[in-house]
């Protein structure tokens, strides 16, 4: 099963315990296959640099951000996402998540983001909350 994790899920999984962290455990056990693109990696790096709540986890920002990106790349399949859409009107920057899912032929997008969650799906790609993803996966 191919899955795209939104930036907020990656950051939650890497820095806090909870649902997102359990999804990363599934990735580590090779139960699911996670797709990522440069677009998402760049957003993760930008958020880590700009948002103060992550600074306590990152002493030497540039080096530790590189470590976070390396960890994500180790856990994911990097794809070249060329698709461009204009679907998430409230926050066009969220389009990159759907674009990656399209190009990576993902079945699911997992996100905490309400702009994405309210779409529920895009074509055959289901857009769901981490809690719902874990419920479905365990069935």
C-alpha positions, -999 to +999 in steps of 0.1 A: +000+000+000+014+034-010+008+063+013+018+100+013+022+116+047+016+154+050+043+175+064+024+179+097+022+141+101+060+137+095+069+164+120+045+150+146+059+115+141+095+125+144+092+148+174+062+135+195+046+102+205+011+095+191-008+083+161+017+097+136+045+079+154+026+046+151+024+052+114+062+055+112+065+022+131+045+006+103+068+021+078+099+008+097+083-027+097+077-025+060+040-028+064+033+003+043+053+021+015+056+059+019+061+082-011+077+116-008+088+143-032+113+171-031+083+195-028+074+179+006+110+176+018+116+213+011+084+222+030+096+201+060+130+218+060+113+252+058+090+245+087+118+232+108+138+264+102+110+289+107+087+275+134+101+281+169+084+251+185+109+229+166+140+249+176+142+231+210+147+198+191+173+213+168+206+227+182+226+233+151+197+240+128+213+232+094+230+200+104+200+186+124+176+195+096+198+175+072+196+146+097+158+148+098+156+149+059+180+118+058+158+099+082+127+107+061+145+097+029+156+064+045+119+057+054+104+068+021+105+063-017+115+096-033+097+104-065+099+131-090+066+149-088+058+168-120+020+171-117+006+206-109-029+211-097-050+239-082-073+221-059-069+233-023-082+268-027-078+278+010-041+268+010-026+262-024+006+251-008-012+219+002-016+210-035+020+195-033+007+167-011-020+157-037+005+161-065+029+137-049+001+112-042-009+113-079+026+109-093+035+082-067+002+063-074-006+064-037-038+050-022-039+073+008-029+108+019-026+110+057-029+144+072-040+165+102-048+194+078-084+203+077-081+218+042-071+184+029-093+163+052-125+180+041-118+169+005-120+133+017-106+120-016-090+131-048-099+106-076-092+072-061-068+086-034-084+086+001-075+116+023-077+107+060-066+116+095-038+095+111-063+080+136-086+068+108-056+054+088-045+033+118-081+020+123-084+010+086-049-005+086-056-027+116-088-042+100 
